[in-house]
Amino acid sequence: MITQNWSGTVVEYQKMLSTVNWADYDLSGKAAEALKDQRPNIGRVVEETWVSYTTMGLTAASVLAVAAGLALKVPGRLRAR
């Protein structure tokens, strides 16, 4: 089963389609000549995460360290000096 019809990543495909290329359309009317020179950018939805895997790993390690510290402190195994 083919799940995509383009070569490259989804982000590359979204960036390619985020700009209108008026040469792909048959334009007519008063504003047709003016539109041919314009390339409006309609943007794209950013779906990828802004948080890196390193940041997520460090956060998980910090949470585990705090949990381990609390687990050792409650029974009295860890003493603060």
C-alpha positions in Angstrom: 0.0 0.0 0.0 1.4 3.4 -1.0 0.9 6.0 1.8 2.4 9.0 0.0 2.8 10.1 -3.5 5.8 12.4 -3.2 9.4 12.0 -2.6 10.8 13.5 0.5 9.4 14.3 3.9 6.0 15.6 4.9 7.6 18.9 6.0 9.2 19.3 2.6 5.9 18.7 0.9 4.1 21.2 3.2 6.7 23.8 2.5 6.4 23.2 -1.2 2.6 23.6 -1.1 2.6 26.6 1.2 3.3 29.0 -1.7 0.8 29.6 -4.5 2.3 29.2 -7.9 0.0 31.0 -10.2 1.7 29.4 -13.3 -0.1 26.2 -12.3 -3.5 27.8 -13.0 -5.2 29.3 -16.1 -5.9 32.9 -15.1 -8.1 35.4 -16.9 -9.7 38.7 -16.2 -8.5 42.1 -15.1 -6.1 41.0 -12.3 -4.6 38.0 -14.1 -1.4 39.8 -15.2 -0.9 41.3 -11.7 -1.3 37.9 -10.0 1.3 36.2 -12.2 4.1 38.1 -10.5 2.8 37.5 -7.0 3.7 34.4 -4.9 1.5 34.6 -1.8 2.6 32.4 1.2 -0.3 30.7 2.9 1.9 29.0 5.5 1.7 25.5 7.0 0.8 23.8 10.2 3.8 23.0 12.4 3.2 19.5 13.7 6.7 18.5 14.7 7.8 19.0 18.3 9.8 22.0 19.4 11.3 20.1 22.4 14.4 18.0 21.6 14.8 14.4 22.6 17.7 15.5 24.8 15.5 17.9 26.8 12.8 15.2 27.2 15.5 12.7 28.4 17.0 15.1 30.9 13.5 15.9 32.2 12.7 12.2 32.6 16.0 11.6 34.4 15.4 14.6 36.7 11.9 13.3 37.6 13.3 9.9 38.4 16.1 11.4 40.5 13.6 13.4 42.6 11.4 10.3 42.9 14.3 8.2 44.0 15.4 10.9 46.5 11.9 11.0 48.0 11.7 7.2 48.2 14.9 7.0 50.1 14.1 9.9 52.4 10.7 8.7 53.5 11.8 5.5 55.3 14.7 7.4 56.9 17.4 5.8 54.8 18.7 9.2 53.5 19.6 11.8 56.1 20.1 15.4 55.4 23.0 16.9 57.3 
